Amino acid sequence: MTTSQEPRPRPDLVAAIHADQAARQQAADEAAAPERERFNAGLARDAALFGTPGWSRLSEARQARVARYEAERAERGAA
């Protein structure tokens, strides 16, 4: 059998596989939502410390994470 004679996947099978993958991804996103919201709430609390003595007590890594969170939030607001 040459490559031109190989059977091609059926469109309905491909669509079913894509639908299943999308459903699994949506379920995973929904399951992760509470933890993601808690994490983002912590970043927002830390962002509120900017310009206060509390900000200097955050690690450099945490300050960078907060800065990235704020930049992404600003981009989403501008979009």
Secondary structure, DSSP 8 states (H G I E B T S, - for coil): --GGGS----HHHHHHHHHHHHHHHHHHHHHHHHHHHHHHHHHHHHHTTTTSHHHHHS-HHHHHHHHHHHHHHHHHHH-
